[in-house]
Amino acid sequence: MERAANIILQFADRVRKSTSPHLHFQFNEKSGYESGKYQRFRRITSDFQLTAPLEETLRNWLAKTDWPNPDRIRLTNDKIDVVIQWKKYVHPEGRTFSSMPAIAYDIEDNPVYRRLKSKRSQLSGAPEGSLRCIFLGDAGCDILRNLSRSDLTGRVVSGEQIIHHFLKKSSVDLVVVFSAQRKHASNPIGSPRIWRVTYFDKREAMPPSECLGLQAIARTLPAPTYEAY
């Protein structure tokens, strides 16, 4: 989403100077069954580029003498579906939005599994008898923040299900998740932010010394300024 927004903002500033601080992007989504599999995805592709028709739509909107009137337009083709709205001020870190929640519908087709799979190859040369471990840091991934999240439809795959599935299929022994959260989730106001450590171990039980070691790692990390989300 950020990549597409940057492409559009650069074009907008060329057409009308100092436009970018005022534009907010809401990306639409698509959902439904394909080949018997439920899918839900944002209507933006990684190879999006502005086409001549999209540029013309933007240019006609930005060039209006009474701009912004209307205060929003919609750009859509097979690569994108986004509503761009003019606002008095848009913070650079909050200029994109999508109504689609950060959840997974497939146990392997999701960002957590893909990241674990990419890191697994780095452990392929570990000596026999080594404990193969992957650390995951939650930097805004709701699948990691709410590891047990599910829904009533049964379509949603939780973070813990993804990690257990990965461990079952790979030679990795241990996955550890560090997530910046409030110490007391039920009463977050005034509660300090901490690094919450959750581990998934193939062995029957993690030795106490290793549990203490993971907590020691968490204590050496800089104290979280924000929660991960």
C-alpha positions, -999 to +999 in steps of 0.1 A: +000+000+000+028+024+009+046+018-024+014+026-044+007+056-023+042+069-029+039+065-067+006+084-067+019+111-043+049+118-065+027+123-095+003+144-076+030+168-064+042+172-100+007+182-111-001+204-081+027+214-057+025+205-020-004+181-025+010+150-008+005+162+029-033+162+022-040+129+006-053+098+024-056+064+008-082+038+016-075+005-003-105-017-010-106-055-007-120-085-025-132-118-010-148-150-020-142-186-029-119-197-058-114-234-065-132-242-032-107-220-012-118-189+006-096-159-003-095-123+009-070-098-003-064-061-007-069-047-042-033-036-047-005-055-065+032-053-059+038-043-095+014-015-096+023+015-118+003+045-129-013+040-163-022+068-187-060+066-178-052+067-141-029+097-146-056+115-166-081+109-138-057+122-112-047+152-134-083+162-141-091+161-103-060+179-092-062+206-119-096+218-108-097+255-098-120+247-069-099+217-058-106+196-038-142+194-052-151+166-049-128+159-019-122+123-030-118+102-061-115+064-068-088+048-089-095+013-100-082-012-126-069-048-124-039-036-103-055-012-078-088-001-061-083+028-039-103+059-027-081+090-024-094+117-001-083+152+006-079+161+042-066+192+060-035+172+071-025+136+069+004+122+090+029+104+068+027+072+089-011+072+088-019+080+052-029+044+041-057+023+054-075-010+045-106-024+061-092-059+057-080-072+091-044-086+094-054-123+095-045-154+076-068-178+058-042-203+046-017-221+069+012-216+044+001-187+022+007-159+048+036-136+057+046-155+089+050-188+073+069-173+044+093-155+067+099-187+087+106-206+055+131-180+043+150-181+076+150-219+077+174-221+048+200-201+069+200-229+095+206-257+069+243-258+077+240-262+115+261-290+129+243-322+139+230-320+174+225-282+173+193-266+185+179-248+155+160-217+166+143-188+148+134-155+166+104-136+153+100-099+162+065-084+161+068-050+144+031-046+136+021-081+126-013-089+142-009-126+136+021-125+160+005-101+184-027-123+188-012-157+184-043-177+192-067-155+173-095-173+154-131-166+144-165-183+144-163-191+106-134-215+110-116-198+081-090-179+101-057-196+108-040-185+140-003-176+145+003-206+167-013-229+142+011-215+115+041-219+137+032-255+148+026-264+112+060-250+102+078-269+130+061-301+120+073-298+084+109-285+091+141-294+109+138-262+130+134-271+168+123-238+183+105-206+173+104-177+197+081-146+193+090-113+208+060-089+208+058-054+224+027-054+245+012-040+277+021-059+308-015-060+319-036-065+288-069-064+307-061-030+322-038-013+297-041+023+309-009+031+328+004-005+324+040-006+313+050-019+279+071-050+279+085-076+255+062-106+257+080-138+249+062-168+235+080-199+225+071-230+204+093-260+211+094-294+194+107-310+226+085-322+254+096-293+276+121-264+274+148-267+301+144-240+328+178-225+320+166-218+284+134-202+296+155-179+318+178-172+289+149-160+267+137-137+294+172-124+298+173-116+260+140-097+264+154-077+293+184-066+272+162-053+244+154-015+244+122-009+264+093-006+239+081+030+232+050+018+215+030-014+213+038-033+181+005-026+164 
